[in-house]
């Protein structure tokens, strides 16, 4: 934007300078041409007057001497002829020179010569001027002057150079003024754009300095700071609300479970189904509360990482993944699922990433729990890790029913549950928590159909530390 504004301001500045300079250059060229023409006209008048006195006293000697001195001084030719076109005085200009016969014809017909109306620095060709001799209608002779405009052109060149230097200085001044103006106007916009980008990246509450600039932009910056602070306060209040609500509901829910568990010996056979359904609903509420607390914690961690207030953390992702595979083997075996993890020797595992151990463990637990519960008995879950130029990854694939291609985009939404076996036992928050934690640490969670027909969940861990 600054470049475009500078281009527009520079264009109009150059137009302004050009509109001032061009008439000035033309005026200088015209004024010098008029002075040059007047000087040469005066010389022609003097030669014509001397030629009219030809034959009286020593006028011929004066005319001849004046013509030669003029030719020596100005390097210009002078030719004086009589009415029969015979040369009377010749100094540097002959009768047969180019253009002389036509000029003599015009002069003897009492036609005036035409001097140039303006002289440029590039004028180098001599100009043939003439003046009839005599005062009547019939010319008694003619004076021809081969005038050289070189000195006048040099004067014009010097004047033009001074004018152009002044124009260049003015253009530089305009450019500097345009640059200062553009910076003064656009600096607050640049700072505001960086602040908006920071908020868009998740750094709620980003505050920017109110720099010098137009009053409207300063007011806009102050409004942004107030808005950013309100967003941060709203996000924090929302997280506290979820955490407090989950915590406050847990206490009466725990008391309710104790009371329901205490009713177990007193439930008749006819009410056993209703009793078991009540216990299932209580279990589901507890899982839902755990999921909401986990999601609130993940969002808080994401906000802290985006704002740069989170403590630096790193872990060996390969070791963490291998540990979670070992921890889930018994649960997988109890569900009839084979859990495979190709990690090799623990001492050779090396995949350092900028994640805390707990966050990575929570993401892998969500994915392993979904894989074990949803694939069904007799299926296989495979865990692989890899490192490359774009960072490390941990991939969990299975050969279960998977997720329909149309549902893959919705699988990471809150409270979404699939139609596979075991889906009813979840809270619908696990993948949302895993996705939020992955983005918080500069990674992502990719879901796609596995080649074996199940689901392939890949945790992209970001750059290797």
C-alpha positions in Angstrom: 0.0 0.0 0.0 2.8 2.4 0.8 4.4 1.7 -2.6 1.1 2.5 -4.4 0.6 5.7 -2.4 4.2 6.8 -3.1 3.7 6.1 -6.8 0.5 8.3 -6.9 2.0 11.1 -4.9 5.2 11.0 -7.0 3.2 11.1 -10.2 1.3 14.2 -9.2 4.5 15.8 -7.8 6.2 15.3 -11.2 3.2 16.7 -13.0 3.3 19.8 -10.8 7.1 20.3 -11.3 6.7 19.7 -15.1 3.8 22.2 -15.3 6.1 24.8 -13.7 9.3 23.9 -15.5 8.1 23.6 -19.1 6.8 27.1 -19.5 9.9 28.5 -17.8 12.2 26.7 -20.2 10.1 27.9 -23.1 10.2 31.4 -21.8 14.0 31.3 -21.4 14.4 30.0 -25.0 12.1 32.7 -26.4 13.7 35.5 -24.4 17.2 34.6 -25.5 16.1 34.2 -29.1 14.5 37.7 -29.0 17.7 39.2 -27.6 19.8 37.5 -30.1 17.5 38.6 -33.0 17.6 42.2 -31.7 21.4 42.2 -31.6 21.7 40.8 -35.1 19.0 43.2 -36.3 21.0 46.1 -35.0 24.2 44.8 -36.8 22.2 44.5 -40.0 20.9 48.1 -39.6 24.4 49.5 -39.1 25.8 47.6 -42.2 22.8 48.8 -44.3 23.3 52.4 -43.2 27.0 52.2 -44.1 26.2 50.6 -47.4 23.7 53.4 -48.2 26.6 55.9 -47.7 28.8 54.0 -50.1 30.8 56.4 -52.3 30.9 59.2 -49.8 34.1 60.1 -47.9 35.7 56.9 -46.5 32.5 54.9 -46.0 33.8 52.0 -48.0 36.7 51.6 -45.7 34.5 51.8 -42.6 32.1 49.2 -44.1 34.8 46.8 -45.0 36.6 47.2 -41.7 33.4 46.7 -39.8 32.4 43.6 -41.7 35.8 42.0 -41.1 35.9 42.8 -37.4 32.4 41.4 -37.1 33.4 38.2 -38.8 36.5 37.9 -36.6 34.6 38.6 -33.4 31.5 36.6 -33.9 32.7 34.0 -36.5 29.8 35.1 -38.7 29.9 35.9 -42.4 28.9 39.3 -43.9 28.1 40.1 -47.5 27.1 43.5 -49.0 25.9 43.7 -52.6 24.6 46.5 -54.8 21.4 46.6 -56.9 23.1 44.5 -59.6 24.1 41.8 -57.1 27.8 42.7 -57.3 29.7 42.1 -54.2 30.7 45.3 -52.4 32.0 43.8 -49.2 32.6 40.1 -48.4 33.8 38.8 -45.1 33.3 35.1 -44.7 30.3 34.8 -47.0 30.4 34.5 -50.8 27.8 35.1 -53.4 27.6 31.4 -54.3 27.2 30.1 -50.8 24.1 27.9 -50.1 21.0 30.0 -49.7 22.6 33.3 -50.7 20.9 33.7 -54.1 17.4 33.1 -52.7 18.1 35.5 -49.8 19.4 38.2 -52.3 16.2 37.8 -54.3 14.1 38.4 -51.1 16.2 41.3 -49.9 16.1 43.1 -53.3 12.3 42.7 -53.2 12.3 44.5 -49.8 11.1 41.3 -48.1 12.2 41.2 -44.4 14.1 38.2 -43.0 12.6 36.0 -40.4 14.7 35.3 -37.2 14.0 32.2 -35.1 11.4 32.7 -32.4 13.3 30.6 -29.9 16.7 29.0 -29.4 17.3 25.6 -27.8 20.6 24.3 -26.4 20.8 22.1 -29.4 20.7 24.9 -32.0 23.9 24.7 -34.0 23.0 25.6 -37.6 23.7 29.1 -38.7 20.8 31.4 -39.8 21.0 33.6 -42.9 19.5 37.1 -42.2 19.3 40.0 -44.6 18.5 43.7 -44.8 17.7 45.8 -47.9 19.8 48.9 -48.5 17.9 52.1 -49.2 14.8 53.8 -48.0 12.6 53.8 -51.1 10.5 51.1 -52.6 13.4 50.0 -54.7 16.3 48.5 -52.9 19.8 49.8 -53.8 21.5 46.8 -52.5 21.4 44.2 -49.7 23.3 43.2 -46.6 23.4 39.4 -45.7 24.5 38.1 -42.3 25.2 34.4 -41.7 24.4 34.5 -37.9 25.7 31.8 -35.6 23.3 31.0 -32.6 25.9 28.9 -30.8 26.6 31.4 -28.1 22.9 32.0 -27.5 22.4 28.3 -27.4 25.1 28.0 -24.8 23.4 30.7 -22.7 20.1 28.8 -23.0 21.8 25.6 -22.1 23.2 27.1 -18.9 19.8 28.6 -18.0 18.0 25.3 -18.7 20.6 23.4 -16.6 20.0 25.8 -13.6 16.2 25.4 -14.1 16.4 21.7 -14.3 18.6 21.4 -11.3 16.1 23.4 -9.4 13.3 21.2 -10.7 15.3 18.1 -9.7 15.8 19.5 -6.2 12.1 20.3 -6.0 11.2 16.8 -7.2 13.5 15.3 -4.6 11.9 17.5 -2.0 8.4 16.4 -3.1 9.5 12.8 -3.0 10.9 13.2 0.5 7.7 14.9 1.6 5.6 12.2 0.0 7.6 9.5 1.8 7.2 11.2 5.1 3.5 11.7 4.5 3.0 8.1 3.4 4.8 6.8 6.5 2.9 9.2 8.7 -0.4 8.0 7.3 0.4 4.3 6.8 2.5 3.5 9.9 -0.6 3.2 12.1 -2.3 1.1 9.5 0.7 -1.3 9.4 0.8 -1.6 13.2 -3.0 -2.1 13.2 -2.7 -4.8 10.5 -0.1 -6.7 12.6 -2.3 -6.5 15.6 -5.3 -7.8 13.7 -3.1 -10.6 12.4 -2.0 -11.5 15.9 -5.6 -11.7 17.1 -6.5 -13.8 14.0 -3.7 -16.2 15.0 -5.3 -16.7 18.4 -3.4 -14.1 20.5 -6.5 -12.6 22.0 -5.8 -9.4 24.0 -3.0 -8.2 21.7 -2.3 -4.6 22.4 -0.6 -2.2 19.9 1.1 1.1 20.4 -0.7 4.2 19.4 1.8 5.8 17.0 1.8 9.3 15.4 -0.6 9.6 12.5 -4.0 11.0 11.5 -6.4 11.5 14.3 -8.9 9.0 12.8 -6.3 6.3 12.7 -5.2 6.9 16.3 -8.8 6.6 17.4 -9.1 3.4 15.4 -6.0 2.0 17.1 -7.4 2.8 20.5 -10.7 1.2 19.5 -8.8 -1.9 18.5 -7.0 -2.1 21.8 -10.3 -1.9 23.6 -11.8 -4.5 21.4 -8.8 -6.8 21.8 -8.9 -6.5 25.6 -12.7 -7.3 25.5 -12.0 -10.4 23.3 -9.4 -11.6 25.8 -11.7 -10.9 28.7 -14.6 -12.7 27.0 -12.5 -15.7 26.1 -11.1 -16.0 29.6 -14.6 -15.6 31.1 -15.9 -18.3 28.8 -13.1 -20.7 29.8 -13.7 -20.0 33.4 -17.5 -20.5 32.9 -16.9 -23.9 31.4 -14.4 -24.9 34.0 -16.5 -23.6 36.9 -19.7 -25.1 35.5 -18.0 -28.5 35.0 -16.5 -28.4 38.5 -19.7 -27.3 40.2 -21.8 -30.0 38.4 -19.3 -32.7 39.3 -20.0 -32.4 43.0 -23.8 -33.0 42.9 -23.2 -35.6 40.2 -20.8 -37.5 42.4 -23.3 -37.3 45.2 -26.0 -38.6 42.8 -23.8 -41.6 41.8 -23.3 -42.5 45.5 -27.0 -42.4 46.1 -27.8 -44.4 43.0 -25.1 -47.0 43.8 -26.6 -47.3 47.3 -29.9 -48.2 45.8 -28.4 -51.2 44.0 -29.4 -53.8 46.7 -32.9 -52.5 46.8 -33.7 -52.6 43.1 -36.3 -55.2 42.1 -35.9 -57.3 39.0 -38.6 -55.3 37.2 -36.7 -52.0 37.7 -33.2 -53.3 36.9 -33.3 -52.2 33.3 -34.2 -48.6 34.4 -31.6 -48.7 37.1 -28.8 -49.7 34.6 -29.9 -47.1 32.1 -29.7 -44.5 34.9 -26.1 -45.6 35.7 -25.3 -45.3 32.0 -26.6 -41.8 31.8 -24.6 -40.8 34.9 -21.5 -42.3 33.3 -22.2 -40.4 30.1 -22.5 -37.1 32.1 -19.2 -37.8 33.8 -17.5 -38.4 30.5 -19.1 -35.2 29.1 -17.9 -33.2 32.1 -14.4 -34.6 31.7 -14.4 -33.7 28.0 -15.6 -30.2 28.7 -12.8 -29.7 31.3 -10.3 -31.1 28.8 -11.5 -28.8 26.0 -11.4 -25.7 28.3 -7.9 -26.7 29.3 -6.9 -27.2 25.7 -8.3 -23.8 24.7 -6.5 -22.1 27.6 -3.3 -23.8 26.5 -3.8 -22.7 22.9 -4.4 -19.1 24.0 -1.3 -19.1 26.1 0.9 -20.5 23.3 -0.5 -18.1 20.8 0.0 -15.2 23.2 3.6 -16.3 23.9 3.0 -16.6 27.6 3.2 -20.4 27.8 6.4 -21.8 29.3 8.8 -23.3 26.7 8.4 -27.1 26.5 9.8 -29.9 24.5 9.7 -33.7 24.5 10.8 -36.8 22.5 7.7 -37.5 20.6 8.8 -41.0 19.6 9.3 -42.0 23.3 6.0 -40.5 24.3 4.2 -42.4 21.5 5.9 -45.7 22.4 4.9 -45.2 26.0 1.3 -44.6 25.2 1.2 -47.7 23.0 2.5 -49.8 25.9 -0.1 -48.2 28.2 -3.0 -49.1 25.9 -2.0 -52.6 25.1 -4.1 -54.2 28.0 -7.2 -52.1 27.2 -6.8 -53.0 23.5 -6.4 -56.7 24.3 -9.5 -56.6 26.6 -11.5 -55.2 23.6 -10.1 -57.8 21.2 -8.0 -55.3 19.3 -4.4 -55.9 18.3 -2.3 -52.8 19.0 1.0 -52.6 17.0 3.7 -50.1 17.4 6.9 -50.2 15.4 9.3 -48.2 17.5 12.4 -50.5 17.8 14.9 -49.9 20.6 13.7 -47.3 23.0 17.3 -45.9 23.3 17.4 -45.2 19.6 14.1 -43.2 19.5 14.7 -39.6 18.6 12.0 -37.1 17.6 12.4 -33.9 19.6 9.4 -31.5 19.2 8.2 -28.4 21.0 5.3 -30.1 22.8 4.8 -30.7 26.6 4.7 -34.4 27.4 1.2 -34.1 28.9 -0.4 -32.4 25.8 1.1 -35.0 23.4 0.0 -37.8 25.7 -3.5 -36.4 25.8 -3.8 -36.2 22.0 -2.5 -39.7 21.5 -4.8 -41.0 24.3 -7.8 -39.6 22.4 -6.8 -41.2 19.2 -6.0 -44.6 20.7 -9.2 -44.6 22.7 -11.2 -43.9 19.6 -9.4 -46.5 17.6 -9.8 -49.2 20.3 -13.4 -48.5 21.0 -14.6 -48.0 17.4 -12.7 -50.6 15.4 -14.4 -53.7 16.9 -13.1 -57.1 17.9 -10.5 -58.7 15.7 -9.3 -55.5 14.2 -5.7 -54.1 14.3 -4.5 -50.7 15.2 -1.0 -49.6 14.0 1.0 -46.7 15.4 3.9 -45.3 13.3 6.2 -42.3 13.8 8.5 -40.6 11.3 10.6 -37.4 10.8 11.3 -35.4 7.7 12.1 -32.0 6.4 8.6 -30.7 7.3 8.8 -32.0 10.9 7.7 -35.1 12.7 4.5 -37.1 12.6 2.8 -39.8 14.6 0.2 -41.8 12.5 -2.5 -44.1 14.0 -4.3 -46.3 11.5 -6.9 -49.1 11.8 -8.8 -51.5 9.7 -12.2 -50.9 11.3 -15.3 -49.3 9.8 -13.6 -45.8 9.7 -15.5 -42.6 9.1 -17.5 -41.8 6.0 -15.7 -39.4 3.6 -18.6 -36.9 4.0 -18.1 -36.9 7.8 -14.4 -36.4 7.9 -14.7 -32.6 7.8 -17.2 -32.7 10.7 -15.3 -35.2 12.9 -13.3 -32.6 14.7 -16.4 -30.5 15.6 -17.5 -30.4 19.2 -20.1 -33.1 20.3 -20.0 -34.8 16.9 -20.3 -38.6 17.1 -20.2 -41.1 14.3 -22.4 -44.1 13.7 -19.8 -46.8 14.3 -20.0 -49.3 17.2 -18.8 -47.7 20.4 -19.6 -44.1 19.3 -22.4 -43.9 21.8 -20.0 -44.3 24.7 -18.0 -41.1 23.9 -18.6 -37.4 24.6 -17.9 -36.1 21.1 -15.2 -33.9 22.4 -12.1 -36.0 22.1 -11.1 -35.1 18.5 -12.0 -31.5 19.1 -9.6 -31.4 22.1 -6.9 -33.2 20.1 -7.2 -30.8 17.2 -7.1 -27.8 19.4 -4.0 -29.0 21.2 -2.3 -29.8 17.9 -2.9 -26.3 16.5 -1.8 -24.7 19.8 1.7 -26.2 19.3 2.1 -25.3 15.7 0.9 -28.7 14.3 -2.4 -30.2 13.1 -4.5 -33.3 13.1 -5.3 -34.8 9.7 -8.1 -37.4 9.3 -8.4 -39.5 6.2 -9.5 -42.9 5.0 -6.8 -45.5 5.6 -5.7 -47.7 2.7 -6.9 -50.7 4.7 -10.4 -49.3 4.8 -10.4 -47.8 8.3 -9.3 -44.4 9.6 -5.8 -42.9 9.4 -5.2 -40.1 12.0 -2.0 -38.3 11.6 -0.6 -35.9 14.2 1.7 -33.4 12.5 4.0 -32.3 15.3 5.6 -29.3 13.6 9.3 -28.6 13.2 11.8 -30.8 14.9 13.6 -29.0 17.7 
